[in-house]
């Protein structure tokens, strides 16, 4: 499995990755897509740019999408950092 080094991330990709890491829950190690978008929109990014960038980070294997199911049965999409080998 090949991953892209952090140094090759664009400024926007790095900003989105940082938001996902900063907002990650200690219990799931994941941040909800809603929380990430809200945080970045408050910082001035466009909703479409955020969504496209999250997709890029998933395809680059920097983040993974995970389904979080609450005890009540409600679920949402979250993003978690992919563990790097070694």
PDB file with one MODEL, atoms N, CA, C and O in Angstrom:
MODEL        1
ATOM      1  N   UNK A   1       0.843  -1.171   0.000  1.00  0.00           N
ATOM      2  CA  UNK A   1       0.000   0.000   0.000  1.00  0.00           C
ATOM      3  C   UNK A   1       0.891   1.238   0.000  1.00  0.00           C
ATOM      4  O   UNK A   1       1.804   1.350   0.818  1.00  0.00           O
ATOM      5  N   UNK A   2       0.627   2.159  -0.910  1.00  0.00           N
ATOM      6  CA  UNK A   2       1.416   3.374  -1.035  1.00  0.00           C
ATOM      7  C   UNK A   2       0.622   4.545  -0.480  1.00  0.00           C
ATOM      8  O   UNK A   2      -0.566   4.688  -0.773  1.00  0.00           O
ATOM      9  N   UNK A   3       1.265   5.374   0.311  1.00  0.00           N
ATOM     10  CA  UNK A   3       0.628   6.577   0.827  1.00  0.00           C
ATOM     11  C   UNK A   3       1.427   7.786   0.383  1.00  0.00           C
ATOM     12  O   UNK A   3       2.623   7.689   0.109  1.00  0.00           O
ATOM     13  N   UNK A   4       0.756   8.923   0.315  1.00  0.00           N
ATOM     14  CA  UNK A   4       1.396  10.160  -0.096  1.00  0.00           C
ATOM     15  C   UNK A   4       2.006  10.833   1.122  1.00  0.00           C
ATOM     16  O   UNK A   4       1.323  10.997   2.133  1.00  0.00           O
ATOM     17  N   UNK A   5       3.266  11.226   1.054  1.00  0.00           N
ATOM     18  CA  UNK A   5       3.886  11.904   2.203  1.00  0.00           C
ATOM     19  C   UNK A   5       3.167  13.211   2.534  1.00  0.00           C
ATOM     20  O   UNK A   5       2.629  13.872   1.646  1.00  0.00           O
ATOM     21  N   UNK A   6       3.159  13.574   3.797  1.00  0.00           N
ATOM     22  CA  UNK A   6       2.508  14.810   4.253  1.00  0.00           C
ATOM     23  C   UNK A   6       3.030  16.016   3.482  1.00  0.00           C
ATOM     24  O   UNK A   6       2.266  16.936   3.192  1.00  0.00           O
ATOM     25  N   UNK A   7       4.302  16.028   3.148  1.00  0.00           N
ATOM     26  CA  UNK A   7       4.910  17.184   2.493  1.00  0.00           C
ATOM     27  C   UNK A   7       4.262  17.495   1.144  1.00  0.00           C
ATOM     28  O   UNK A   7       4.362  18.627   0.671  1.00  0.00           O
ATOM     29  N   UNK A   8       3.602  16.522   0.512  1.00  0.00           N
ATOM     30  CA  UNK A   8       3.022  16.762  -0.802  1.00  0.00           C
ATOM     31  C   UNK A   8       1.571  17.247  -0.735  1.00  0.00           C
ATOM     32  O   UNK A   8       0.934  17.418  -1.775  1.00  0.00           O
ATOM     33  N   UNK A   9       1.049  17.468   0.452  1.00  0.00           N
ATOM     34  CA  UNK A   9      -0.318  17.953   0.579  1.00  0.00           C
ATOM     35  C   UNK A   9      -0.373  19.445   0.260  1.00  0.00           C
ATOM     36  O   UNK A   9       0.531  20.205   0.608  1.00  0.00           O
ATOM     37  N   UNK A  10      -1.461  19.848  -0.413  1.00  0.00           N
ATOM     38  CA  UNK A  10      -1.665  21.273  -0.666  1.00  0.00           C
ATOM     39  C   UNK A  10      -2.042  21.957   0.649  1.00  0.00           C
ATOM     40  O   UNK A  10      -2.321  21.287   1.643  1.00  0.00           O
ATOM     41  N   UNK A  11      -2.051  23.259   0.652  1.00  0.00           N
ATOM     42  CA  UNK A  11      -2.391  24.015   1.860  1.00  0.00           C
ATOM     43  C   UNK A  11      -3.817  23.705   2.314  1.00  0.00           C
ATOM     44  O   UNK A  11      -4.074  23.577   3.512  1.00  0.00           O
ATOM     45  N   UNK A  12      -4.737  23.584   1.369  1.00  0.00           N
ATOM     46  CA  UNK A  12      -6.134  23.288   1.717  1.00  0.00           C
ATOM     47  C   UNK A  12      -6.247  21.868   2.246  1.00  0.00           C
ATOM     48  O   UNK A  12      -6.946  21.628   3.230  1.00  0.00           O
ATOM     49  N   UNK A  13      -5.564  20.919   1.603  1.00  0.00           N
ATOM     50  CA  UNK A  13      -5.592  19.543   2.091  1.00  0.00           C
ATOM     51  C   UNK A  13      -5.037  19.465   3.512  1.00  0.00           C
ATOM     52  O   UNK A  13      -5.588  18.755   4.353  1.00  0.00           O
ATOM     53  N   UNK A  14      -3.966  20.180   3.780  1.00  0.00           N
ATOM     54  CA  UNK A  14      -3.378  20.183   5.119  1.00  0.00           C
ATOM     55  C   UNK A  14      -4.337  20.812   6.121  1.00  0.00           C
ATOM     56  O   UNK A  14      -4.436  20.346   7.256  1.00  0.00           O
ATOM     57  N   UNK A  15      -5.047  21.867   5.717  1.00  0.00           N
ATOM     58  CA  UNK A  15      -5.997  22.530   6.602  1.00  0.00           C
ATOM     59  C   UNK A  15      -7.157  21.591   6.952  1.00  0.00           C
ATOM     60  O   UNK A  15      -7.589  21.533   8.104  1.00  0.00           O
ATOM     61  N   UNK A  16      -7.656  20.861   5.953  1.00  0.00           N
ATOM     62  CA  UNK A  16      -8.758  19.924   6.185  1.00  0.00           C
ATOM     63  C   UNK A  16      -8.287  18.761   7.058  1.00  0.00           C
ATOM     64  O   UNK A  16      -8.997  18.352   7.976  1.00  0.00           O
ATOM     65  N   UNK A  17      -7.107  18.232   6.783  1.00  0.00           N
ATOM     66  CA  UNK A  17      -6.555  17.143   7.594  1.00  0.00           C
ATOM     67  C   UNK A  17      -6.369  17.592   9.041  1.00  0.00           C
ATOM     68  O   UNK A  17      -6.716  16.857   9.966  1.00  0.00           O
ATOM     69  N   UNK A  18      -5.832  18.778   9.240  1.00  0.00           N
ATOM     70  CA  UNK A  18      -5.642  19.304  10.595  1.00  0.00           C
ATOM     71  C   UNK A  18      -6.964  19.443  11.332  1.00  0.00           C
ATOM     72  O   UNK A  18      -7.046  19.136  12.521  1.00  0.00           O
ATOM     73  N   UNK A  19      -8.014  19.908  10.629  1.00  0.00           N
ATOM     74  CA  UNK A  19      -9.329  20.046  11.255  1.00  0.00           C
ATOM     75  C   UNK A  19      -9.863  18.675  11.672  1.00  0.00           C
ATOM     76  O   UNK A  19     -10.411  18.527  12.765  1.00  0.00           O
ATOM     77  N   UNK A  20      -9.704  17.680  10.808  1.00  0.00           N
ATOM     78  CA  UNK A  20     -10.181  16.330  11.128  1.00  0.00           C
ATOM     79  C   UNK A  20      -9.459  15.782  12.357  1.00  0.00           C
ATOM     80  O   UNK A  20     -10.078  15.147  13.210  1.00  0.00           O
ATOM     81  N   UNK A  21      -8.166  16.024  12.448  1.00  0.00           N
ATOM     82  CA  UNK A  21      -7.394  15.530  13.595  1.00  0.00           C
ATOM     83  C   UNK A  21      -7.749  16.288  14.867  1.00  0.00           C
ATOM     84  O   UNK A  21      -7.861  15.695  15.940  1.00  0.00           O
ATOM     85  N   UNK A  22      -7.926  17.593  14.746  1.00  0.00           N
ATOM     86  CA  UNK A  22      -8.238  18.438  15.902  1.00  0.00           C
ATOM     87  C   UNK A  22      -9.616  18.101  16.478  1.00  0.00           C
ATOM     88  O   UNK A  22      -9.802  18.132  17.695  1.00  0.00           O
ATOM     89  N   UNK A  23     -10.579  17.780  15.614  1.00  0.00           N
ATOM     90  CA  UNK A  23     -11.956  17.551  16.049  1.00  0.00           C
ATOM     91  C   UNK A  23     -12.246  16.086  16.380  1.00  0.00           C
ATOM     92  O   UNK A  23     -13.370  15.754  16.758  1.00  0.00           O
ATOM     93  N   UNK A  24     -11.265  15.221  16.246  1.00  0.00           N
ATOM     94  CA  UNK A  24     -11.474  13.793  16.473  1.00  0.00           C
ATOM     95  C   UNK A  24     -11.862  13.508  17.924  1.00  0.00           C
ATOM     96  O   UNK A  24     -11.283  14.057  18.862  1.00  0.00           O
ATOM     97  N   UNK A  25     -12.834  12.655  18.078  1.00  0.00           N
ATOM     98  CA  UNK A  25     -13.288  12.224  19.393  1.00  0.00           C
ATOM     99  C   UNK A  25     -12.252  11.284  20.009  1.00  0.00           C
ATOM    100  O   UNK A  25     -11.718  10.420  19.313  1.00  0.00           O
ATOM    101  N   UNK A  26     -11.963  11.438  21.289  1.00  0.00           N
ATOM    102  CA  UNK A  26     -11.003  10.536  21.928  1.00  0.00           C
ATOM    103  C   UNK A  26     -11.462   9.072  21.915  1.00  0.00           C
ATOM    104  O   UNK A  26     -10.635   8.161  21.887  1.00  0.00           O
ATOM    105  N   UNK A  27     -12.776   8.850  21.933  1.00  0.00           N
ATOM    106  CA  UNK A  27     -13.267   7.473  21.998  1.00  0.00           C
ATOM    107  C   UNK A  27     -13.244   6.770  20.644  1.00  0.00           C
ATOM    108  O   UNK A  27     -12.959   5.574  20.576  1.00  0.00           O
ATOM    109  N   UNK A  28     -13.539   7.495  19.566  1.00  0.00           N
ATOM    110  CA  UNK A  28     -13.596   6.866  18.235  1.00  0.00           C
ATOM    111  C   UNK A  28     -12.398   7.228  17.365  1.00  0.00           C
ATOM    112  O   UNK A  28     -12.167   6.599  16.332  1.00  0.00           O
ATOM    113  N   UNK A  29     -11.642   8.230  17.774  1.00  0.00           N
ATOM    114  CA  UNK A  29     -10.520   8.762  16.987  1.00  0.00           C
ATOM    115  C   UNK A  29     -10.996   9.253  15.621  1.00  0.00           C
ATOM    116  O   UNK A  29     -10.226   9.274  14.661  1.00  0.00           O
ATOM    117  N   UNK A  30     -12.264   9.646  15.537  1.00  0.00           N
ATOM    118  CA  UNK A  30     -12.851  10.118  14.286  1.00  0.00           C
ATOM    119  C   UNK A  30     -13.616  11.412  14.543  1.00  0.00           C
ATOM    120  O   UNK A  30     -14.116  11.652  15.643  1.00  0.00           O
ATOM    121  N   UNK A  31     -13.694  12.239  13.502  1.00  0.00           N
ATOM    122  CA  UNK A  31     -14.451  13.495  13.575  1.00  0.00           C
ATOM    123  C   UNK A  31     -15.602  13.418  12.593  1.00  0.00           C
ATOM    124  O   UNK A  31     -15.426  12.949  11.468  1.00  0.00           O
ATOM    125  N   UNK A  32     -16.775  13.869  13.000  1.00  0.00           N
ATOM    126  CA  UNK A  32     -17.929  13.810  12.105  1.00  0.00           C
ATOM    127  C   UNK A  32     -17.709  14.757  10.925  1.00  0.00           C
ATOM    128  O   UNK A  32     -17.109  15.823  11.059  1.00  0.00           O
ATOM    129  N   UNK A  33     -18.210  14.336   9.778  1.00  0.00           N
ATOM    130  CA  UNK A  33     -18.114  15.174   8.583  1.00  0.00           C
ATOM    131  C   UNK A  33     -18.772  16.522   8.808  1.00  0.00           C
ATOM    132  O   UNK A  33     -18.275  17.545   8.335  1.00  0.00           O
ATOM    133  N   UNK A  34     -19.891  16.531   9.528  1.00  0.00           N
ATOM    134  CA  UNK A  34     -20.594  17.783   9.822  1.00  0.00           C
ATOM    135  C   UNK A  34     -19.715  18.736  10.627  1.00  0.00           C
ATOM    136  O   UNK A  34     -19.621  19.922  10.309  1.00  0.00           O
ATOM    137  N   UNK A  35     -19.073  18.214  11.670  1.00  0.00           N
ATOM    138  CA  UNK A  35     -18.218  19.062  12.506  1.00  0.00           C
ATOM    139  C   UNK A  35     -17.039  19.617  11.713  1.00  0.00           C
ATOM    140  O   UNK A  35     -16.669  20.781  11.871  1.00  0.00           O
ATOM    141  N   UNK A  36     -16.452  18.777  10.859  1.00  0.00           N
ATOM    142  CA  UNK A  36     -15.328  19.225  10.027  1.00  0.00           C
ATOM    143  C   UNK A  36     -15.780  20.344   9.096  1.00  0.00           C
ATOM    144  O   UNK A  36     -15.131  21.386   9.006  1.00  0.00           O
ATOM    145  N   UNK A  37     -16.904  20.123   8.400  1.00  0.00           N
ATOM    146  CA  UNK A  37     -17.405  21.144   7.467  1.00  0.00           C
ATOM    147  C   UNK A  37     -17.754  22.444   8.188  1.00  0.00           C
ATOM    148  O   UNK A  37     -17.416  23.531   7.718  1.00  0.00           O
ATOM    149  N   UNK A  38     -18.432  22.328   9.330  1.00  0.00           N
ATOM    150  CA  UNK A  38     -18.814  23.526  10.087  1.00  0.00           C
ATOM    151  C   UNK A  38     -17.576  24.323  10.515  1.00  0.00           C
ATOM    152  O   UNK A  38     -17.539  25.545  10.376  1.00  0.00           O
ATOM    153  N   UNK A  39     -16.579  23.630  11.029  1.00  0.00           N
ATOM    154  CA  UNK A  39     -15.335  24.271  11.480  1.00  0.00           C
ATOM    155  C   UNK A  39     -14.644  24.997  10.315  1.00  0.00           C
ATOM    156  O   UNK A  39     -14.209  26.141  10.450  1.00  0.00           O
ATOM    157  N   UNK A  40     -14.555  24.313   9.182  1.00  0.00           N
ATOM    158  CA  UNK A  40     -13.844  24.902   8.041  1.00  0.00           C
ATOM    159  C   UNK A  40     -14.649  25.992   7.349  1.00  0.00           C
ATOM    160  O   UNK A  40     -14.071  26.939   6.814  1.00  0.00           O
ATOM    161  N   UNK A  41     -15.977  25.874   7.349  1.00  0.00           N
ATOM    162  CA  UNK A  41     -16.792  26.959   6.795  1.00  0.00           C
ATOM    163  C   UNK A  41     -16.648  28.213   7.654  1.00  0.00           C
ATOM    164  O   UNK A  41     -16.614  29.325   7.127  1.00  0.00           O
ATOM    165  N   UNK A  42     -16.564  28.042   8.954  1.00  0.00           N
ATOM    166  CA  UNK A  42     -16.341  29.188   9.848  1.00  0.00           C
ATOM    167  C   UNK A  42     -14.975  29.820   9.598  1.00  0.00           C
ATOM    168  O   UNK A  42     -14.772  31.003   9.874  1.00  0.00           O
ATOM    169  N   UNK A  43     -14.037  29.026   9.075  1.00  0.00           N
ATOM    170  CA  UNK A  43     -12.704  29.541   8.740  1.00  0.00           C
ATOM    171  C   UNK A  43     -12.663  30.131   7.329  1.00  0.00           C
ATOM    172  O   UNK A  43     -11.624  30.627   6.892  1.00  0.00           O
ATOM    173  N   UNK A  44     -13.803  30.077   6.613  1.00  0.00           N
ATOM    174  CA  UNK A  44     -13.890  30.729   5.314  1.00  0.00           C
ATOM    175  C   UNK A  44     -13.833  29.825   4.093  1.00  0.00           C
ATOM    176  O   UNK A  44     -13.845  30.323   2.967  1.00  0.00           O
ATOM    177  N   UNK A  45     -13.770  28.502   4.284  1.00  0.00           N
ATOM    178  CA  UNK A  45     -13.736  27.609   3.129  1.00  0.00           C
ATOM    179  C   UNK A  45     -15.145  27.314   2.616  1.00  0.00           C
ATOM    180  O   UNK A  45     -16.113  27.300   3.376  1.00  0.00           O
ATOM    181  N   UNK A  46     -15.230  27.083   1.330  1.00  0.00           N
ATOM    182  CA  UNK A  46     -16.469  26.751   0.648  1.00  0.00           C
ATOM    183  C   UNK A  46     -16.842  25.292   0.920  1.00  0.00           C
ATOM    184  O   UNK A  46     -15.967  24.427   0.976  1.00  0.00           O
ATOM    185  N   UNK A  47     -18.145  25.016   1.091  1.00  0.00           N
ATOM    186  CA  UNK A  47     -18.623  23.666   1.402  1.00  0.00           C
ATOM    187  C   UNK A  47     -18.198  22.646   0.340  1.00  0.00           C
ATOM    188  O   UNK A  47     -17.824  21.521   0.671  1.00  0.00           O
ATOM    189  N   UNK A  48     -18.255  23.039  -0.926  1.00  0.00           N
ATOM    190  CA  UNK A  48     -17.875  22.120  -2.004  1.00  0.00           C
ATOM    191  C   UNK A  48     -16.380  21.813  -1.953  1.00  0.00           C
ATOM    192  O   UNK A  48     -15.978  20.663  -2.132  1.00  0.00           O
ATOM    193  N   UNK A  49     -15.567  22.818  -1.713  1.00  0.00           N
ATOM    194  CA  UNK A  49     -14.115  22.624  -1.610  1.00  0.00           C
ATOM    195  C   UNK A  49     -13.795  21.668  -0.463  1.00  0.00           C
ATOM    196  O   UNK A  49     -12.921  20.810  -0.590  1.00  0.00           O
ATOM    197  N   UNK A  50     -14.494  21.815   0.640  1.00  0.00           N
ATOM    198  CA  UNK A  50     -14.273  20.944   1.796  1.00  0.00           C
ATOM    199  C   UNK A  50     -14.609  19.499   1.435  1.00  0.00           C
ATOM    200  O   UNK A  50     -13.836  18.586   1.726  1.00  0.00           O
ATOM    201  N   UNK A  51     -15.768  19.293   0.798  1.00  0.00           N
ATOM    202  CA  UNK A  51     -16.202  17.942   0.433  1.00  0.00           C
ATOM    203  C   UNK A  51     -15.234  17.291  -0.556  1.00  0.00           C
ATOM    204  O   UNK A  51     -14.880  16.122  -0.406  1.00  0.00           O
ATOM    205  N   UNK A  52     -14.812  18.046  -1.558  1.00  0.00           N
ATOM    206  CA  UNK A  52     -13.875  17.516  -2.554  1.00  0.00           C
ATOM    207  C   UNK A  52     -12.546  17.180  -1.882  1.00  0.00           C
ATOM    208  O   UNK A  52     -11.948  16.144  -2.172  1.00  0.00           O
ATOM    209  N   UNK A  53     -12.089  18.043  -0.996  1.00  0.00           N
ATOM    210  CA  UNK A  53     -10.807  17.822  -0.326  1.00  0.00           C
ATOM    211  C   UNK A  53     -10.865  16.617   0.611  1.00  0.00           C
ATOM    212  O   UNK A  53      -9.898  15.859   0.691  1.00  0.00           O
ATOM    213  N   UNK A  54     -11.972  16.426   1.315  1.00  0.00           N
ATOM    214  CA  UNK A  54     -12.121  15.225   2.136  1.00  0.00           C
ATOM    215  C   UNK A  54     -12.022  13.980   1.256  1.00  0.00           C
ATOM    216  O   UNK A  54     -11.363  13.007   1.625  1.00  0.00           O
ATOM    217  N   UNK A  55     -12.672  14.010   0.098  1.00  0.00           N
ATOM    218  CA  UNK A  55     -12.592  12.894  -0.839  1.00  0.00           C
ATOM    219  C   UNK A  55     -11.179  12.647  -1.330  1.00  0.00           C
ATOM    220  O   UNK A  55     -10.752  11.500  -1.462  1.00  0.00           O
ATOM    221  N   UNK A  56     -10.452  13.725  -1.601  1.00  0.00           N
ATOM    222  CA  UNK A  56      -9.051  13.592  -2.021  1.00  0.00           C
ATOM    223  C   UNK A  56      -8.208  12.930  -0.932  1.00  0.00           C
ATOM    224  O   UNK A  56      -7.394  12.049  -1.211  1.00  0.00           O
ATOM    225  N   UNK A  57      -8.413  13.363   0.305  1.00  0.00           N
ATOM    226  CA  UNK A  57      -7.641  12.803   1.415  1.00  0.00           C
ATOM    227  C   UNK A  57      -7.967  11.328   1.634  1.00  0.00           C
ATOM    228  O   UNK A  57      -7.096  10.553   2.030  1.00  0.00           O
ATOM    229  N   UNK A  58      -9.214  10.935   1.382  1.00  0.00           N
ATOM    230  CA  UNK A  58      -9.583   9.521   1.469  1.00  0.00           C
ATOM    231  C   UNK A  58      -8.900   8.745   0.347  1.00  0.00           C
ATOM    232  O   UNK A  58      -8.347   7.670   0.583  1.00  0.00           O
ATOM    233  N   UNK A  59      -8.937   9.281  -0.864  1.00  0.00           N
ATOM    234  CA  UNK A  59      -8.307   8.571  -1.984  1.00  0.00           C
ATOM    235  C   UNK A  59      -6.781   8.522  -1.852  1.00  0.00           C
ATOM    236  O   UNK A  59      -6.144   7.609  -2.377  1.00  0.00           O
ATOM    237  N   UNK A  60      -6.196   9.497  -1.157  1.00  0.00           N
ATOM    238  CA  UNK A  60      -4.752   9.508  -0.908  1.00  0.00           C
ATOM    239  C   UNK A  60      -4.387   8.632   0.293  1.00  0.00           C
ATOM    240  O   UNK A  60      -3.211   8.483   0.625  1.00  0.00           O
ATOM    241  N   UNK A  61      -5.392   8.060   0.933  1.00  0.00           N
ATOM    242  CA  UNK A  61      -5.222   7.196   2.102  1.00  0.00           C
ATOM    243  C   UNK A  61      -4.657   7.935   3.305  1.00  0.00           C
ATOM    244  O   UNK A  61      -3.915   7.361   4.102  1.00  0.00           O
ATOM    245  N   UNK A  62      -5.006   9.196   3.434  1.00  0.00           N
ATOM    246  CA  UNK A  62      -4.640   9.980   4.618  1.00  0.00           C
ATOM    247  C   UNK A  62      -5.757   9.906   5.648  1.00  0.00           C
ATOM    248  O   UNK A  62      -5.499   9.903   6.851  1.00  0.00           O
ATOM    249  N   UNK A  63      -7.025   9.845   5.165  1.00  0.00           N
ATOM    250  CA  UNK A  63      -8.190   9.695   6.025  1.00  0.00           C
ATOM    251  C   UNK A  63      -8.996   8.503   5.529  1.00  0.00           C
ATOM    252  O   UNK A  63      -8.906   8.115   4.364  1.00  0.00           O
ATOM    253  N   UNK A  64      -9.780   7.934   6.427  1.00  0.00           N
ATOM    254  CA  UNK A  64     -10.728   6.905   6.017  1.00  0.00           C
ATOM    255  C   UNK A  64     -12.110   7.303   6.504  1.00  0.00           C
ATOM    256  O   UNK A  64     -12.262   7.906   7.567  1.00  0.00           O
ATOM    257  N   UNK A  65     -13.118   6.956   5.708  1.00  0.00           N
ATOM    258  CA  UNK A  65     -14.498   7.194   6.105  1.00  0.00           C
ATOM    259  C   UNK A  65     -14.922   6.041   6.999  1.00  0.00           C
ATOM    260  O   UNK A  65     -14.647   4.876   6.710  1.00  0.00           O
ATOM    261  N   UNK A  66     -15.596   6.385   8.086  1.00  0.00           N
ATOM    262  CA  UNK A  66     -16.117   5.360   8.977  1.00  0.00           C
ATOM    263  C   UNK A  66     -17.564   5.693   9.323  1.00  0.00           C
ATOM    264  O   UNK A  66     -17.946   6.861   9.398  1.00  0.00           O
ATOM    265  N   UNK A  67     -18.347   4.667   9.529  1.00  0.00           N
ATOM    266  CA  UNK A  67     -19.742   4.841   9.940  1.00  0.00           C
ATOM    267  C   UNK A  67     -19.790   4.706  11.457  1.00  0.00           C
ATOM    268  O   UNK A  67     -19.408   3.672  12.005  1.00  0.00           O
ATOM    269  N   UNK A  68     -20.252   5.737  12.123  1.00  0.00           N
ATOM    270  CA  UNK A  68     -20.380   5.729  13.580  1.00  0.00           C
ATOM    271  C   UNK A  68     -21.861   5.554  13.903  1.00  0.00           C
ATOM    272  O   UNK A  68     -22.701   6.324  13.436  1.00  0.00           O
ATOM    273  N   UNK A  69     -22.171   4.545  14.697  1.00  0.00           N
ATOM    274  CA  UNK A  69     -23.554   4.301  15.101  1.00  0.00           C
ATOM    275  C   UNK A  69     -23.693   4.629  16.583  1.00  0.00           C
ATOM    276  O   UNK A  69     -22.989   4.079  17.430  1.00  0.00           O
ATOM    277  N   UNK A  70     -24.607   5.525  16.868  1.00  0.00           N
ATOM    278  CA  UNK A  70     -24.881   5.931  18.241  1.00  0.00           C
ATOM    279  C   UNK A  70     -25.683   4.835  18.947  1.00  0.00           C
ATOM    280  O   UNK A  70     -26.305   4.011  18.277  1.00  0.00           O
ATOM    281  N   UNK A  71     -25.682   4.808  20.272  1.00  0.00           N
ATOM    282  CA  UNK A  71     -26.476   3.816  21.007  1.00  0.00           C
ATOM    283  C   UNK A  71     -27.973   3.880  20.674  1.00  0.00           C
ATOM    284  O   UNK A  71     -28.689   2.890  20.823  1.00  0.00           O
ATOM    285  N   UNK A  72     -28.435   5.040  20.226  1.00  0.00           N
ATOM    286  CA  UNK A  72     -29.851   5.207  19.878  1.00  0.00           C
ATOM    287  C   UNK A  72     -30.182   4.628  18.503  1.00  0.00           C
ATOM    288  O   UNK A  72     -31.349   4.548  18.120  1.00  0.00           O
ATOM    289  N   UNK A  73     -29.140   4.222  17.758  1.00  0.00           N
ATOM    290  CA  UNK A  73     -29.361   3.680  16.422  1.00  0.00           C
ATOM    291  C   UNK A  73     -29.091   4.685  15.311  1.00  0.00           C
ATOM    292  O   UNK A  73     -28.997   4.305  14.144  1.00  0.00           O
ATOM    293  N   UNK A  74     -28.967   5.956  15.659  1.00  0.00           N
ATOM    294  CA  UNK A  74     -28.637   6.968  14.661  1.00  0.00           C
ATOM    295  C   UNK A  74     -27.183   6.784  14.240  1.00  0.00           C
ATOM    296  O   UNK A  74     -26.344   6.369  15.039  1.00  0.00           O
ATOM    297  N   UNK A  75     -26.896   7.094  12.984  1.00  0.00           N
ATOM    298  CA  UNK A  75     -25.524   6.933  12.509  1.00  0.00           C
ATOM    299  C   UNK A  75     -25.108   8.131  11.672  1.00  0.00           C
ATOM    300  O   UNK A  75     -25.950   8.880  11.178  1.00  0.00           O
ATOM    301  N   UNK A  76     -23.809   8.304  11.520  1.00  0.00           N
ATOM    302  CA  UNK A  76     -23.269   9.395  10.717  1.00  0.00           C
ATOM    303  C   UNK A  76     -21.914   8.989  10.159  1.00  0.00           C
ATOM    304  O   UNK A  76     -21.275   8.054  10.641  1.00  0.00           O
ATOM    305  N   UNK A  77     -21.490   9.723   9.123  1.00  0.00           N
ATOM    306  CA  UNK A  77     -20.185   9.486   8.521  1.00  0.00           C
ATOM    307  C   UNK A  77     -19.156  10.325   9.254  1.00  0.00           C
ATOM    308  O   UNK A  77     -19.371  11.504   9.534  1.00  0.00           O
ATOM    309  N   UNK A  78     -18.042   9.693   9.557  1.00  0.00           N
ATOM    310  CA  UNK A  78     -16.945  10.389  10.218  1.00  0.00           C
ATOM    311  C   UNK A  78     -15.660  10.081   9.470  1.00  0.00           C
ATOM    312  O   UNK A  78     -15.619   9.187   8.624  1.00  0.00           O
ATOM    313  N   UNK A  79     -14.631  10.817   9.784  1.00  0.00           N
ATOM    314  CA  UNK A  79     -13.335  10.654   9.147  1.00  0.00           C
ATOM    315  C   UNK A  79     -12.293  10.417  10.214  1.00  0.00           C
ATOM    316  O   UNK A  79     -12.262  11.102  11.237  1.00  0.00           O
ATOM    317  N   UNK A  80     -11.436   9.438   9.966  1.00  0.00           N
ATOM    318  CA  UNK A  80     -10.392   9.069  10.919  1.00  0.00           C
ATOM    319  C   UNK A  80      -9.065   8.990  10.166  1.00  0.00           C
ATOM    320  O   UNK A  80      -9.025   8.579   9.007  1.00  0.00           O
ATOM    321  N   UNK A  81      -8.003   9.379  10.819  1.00  0.00           N
ATOM    322  CA  UNK A  81      -6.678   9.305  10.210  1.00  0.00           C
ATOM    323  C   UNK A  81      -6.295   7.846   9.979  1.00  0.00           C
ATOM    324  O   UNK A  81      -6.513   6.990  10.837  1.00  0.00           O
ATOM    325  N   UNK A  82      -5.734   7.583   8.831  1.00  0.00           N
ATOM    326  CA  UNK A  82      -5.261   6.241   8.511  1.00  0.00           C
ATOM    327  C   UNK A  82      -3.935   6.028   9.224  1.00  0.00           C
ATOM    328  O   UNK A  82      -3.044   6.876   9.159  1.00  0.00           O
ATOM    329  N   UNK A  83      -3.805   4.898   9.902  1.00  0.00           N
ATOM    330  CA  UNK A  83      -2.545   4.572  10.580  1.00  0.00           C
ATOM    331  C   UNK A  83      -1.467   4.295   9.543  1.00  0.00           C
ATOM    332  O   UNK A  83      -1.668   3.495   8.629  1.00  0.00           O
ATOM    333  N   UNK A  84      -0.341   4.948   9.682  1.00  0.00           N
ATOM    334  CA  UNK A  84       0.761   4.734   8.772  1.00  0.00           C
ATOM    335  C   UNK A  84       1.554   3.517   9.207  1.00  0.00           C
ATOM    336  O   UNK A  84       1.745   3.304  10.405  1.00  0.00           O
ATOM    337  N   UNK A  85       2.023   2.706   8.251  1.00  0.00           N
ATOM    338  CA  UNK A  85       2.783   1.510   8.617  1.00  0.00           C
ATOM    339  C   UNK A  85       4.119   1.868   9.277  1.00  0.00           C
ATOM    340  O   UNK A  85       4.731   2.897   8.991  1.00  0.00           O
ATOM    341  N   UNK A  86       4.540   0.968  10.177  1.00  0.00           N
ATOM    342  CA  UNK A  86       5.845   1.064  10.799  1.00  0.00           C
ATOM    343  C   UNK A  86       5.985   2.192  11.708  1.00  0.00           C
ATOM    344  O   UNK A  86       7.049   2.381  12.298  1.00  0.00           O
TER     345      UNK A  86
ENDMDL
END
